[in-house]
Amino acid sequence: MNLFLVLLLVAVILAVVVVLIKGLVNMAQTTQADLEGEGPSDRAIRSNKLMQQRILLQAVAIGLIAVILLFASAGS
């Protein structure tokens, strides 16, 4: 069970890194027109959704760490 949880944690951490890199690339491609336009641009909306995904994945990773620590402390 611990091996499965650790592998799942590694997968979630890799997903966080991928979403973070996608967000950085999206932010780096922001143009002056995106900043000066009326209302939120498509790039700003995408950036916000990527940030929400990253926060959700980080919460899942923290939850998995807590479960792994719970199992580790119960086993000793």
C-alpha positions as CSV (number, residue, x, y, z in Angstrom):
1,M,0.0,0.0,0.0
2,N,2.8,2.4,0.9
3,L,4.5,1.8,-2.5
4,F,1.3,2.6,-4.3
5,L,0.9,5.8,-2.3
6,V,4.5,6.9,-2.9
7,L,4.1,6.2,-6.7
8,L,0.9,8.2,-6.7
9,L,2.6,11.0,-4.9
10,V,5.4,11.1,-7.4
11,A,2.8,11.2,-10.2
12,V,1.0,14.1,-8.6
13,I,4.2,16.0,-8.0
14,L,5.2,15.5,-11.7
15,A,1.7,16.8,-12.7
16,V,2.3,19.9,-10.5
17,V,5.6,20.5,-12.2
18,V,4.0,20.2,-15.7
19,V,1.2,22.6,-14.8
20,L,3.7,25.0,-13.3
21,I,5.8,25.0,-16.5
22,K,2.7,25.4,-18.7
23,G,1.7,28.4,-16.6
24,L,5.2,30.0,-16.8
25,V,5.2,29.5,-20.6
26,N,1.7,31.0,-20.8
27,M,2.8,34.0,-18.7
28,A,6.0,34.5,-20.8
29,Q,3.9,34.7,-24.0
30,T,1.8,37.6,-22.7
31,T,1.7,40.5,-25.1
32,Q,1.1,44.2,-24.6
33,A,-2.3,43.8,-26.2
34,D,-3.2,41.2,-23.6
35,L,-2.3,43.7,-20.8
36,E,-4.1,46.7,-22.3
37,G,-7.3,45.1,-23.7
38,E,-10.7,45.4,-22.3
39,G,-11.6,42.8,-19.7
40,P,-9.6,39.6,-19.1
41,S,-7.8,38.3,-22.1
42,D,-7.9,34.6,-23.1
43,R,-4.3,34.3,-21.9
44,A,-5.3,35.7,-18.4
45,I,-8.2,33.3,-18.2
46,R,-5.9,30.4,-19.1
47,S,-3.3,31.5,-16.6
48,N,-6.0,31.6,-13.9
49,K,-7.2,28.1,-14.8
50,L,-3.7,26.8,-14.7
51,M,-3.1,28.3,-11.3
52,Q,-6.3,26.7,-10.0
53,Q,-5.2,23.3,-11.3
54,R,-1.8,23.7,-9.7
55,I,-3.3,24.6,-6.3
56,L,-5.6,21.6,-6.5
57,L,-2.8,19.3,-7.4
58,Q,-0.7,20.7,-4.6
59,A,-3.5,20.1,-2.1
60,V,-3.8,16.5,-3.3
61,A,0.0,16.0,-2.9
62,I,-0.2,17.4,0.7
63,G,-3.1,15.0,1.4
64,L,-1.1,12.1,0.1
65,I,1.9,13.1,2.2
66,A,-0.4,13.2,5.3
67,V,-1.8,9.7,4.5
68,I,1.7,8.3,3.9
69,L,2.9,9.7,7.2
70,L,-0.2,8.3,9.0
71,F,0.5,4.8,7.6
72,A,4.2,5.2,8.5
73,S,3.5,6.2,12.1
74,A,0.8,3.4,12.5
75,G,3.3,0.8,11.3
76,S,6.0,1.6,13.8
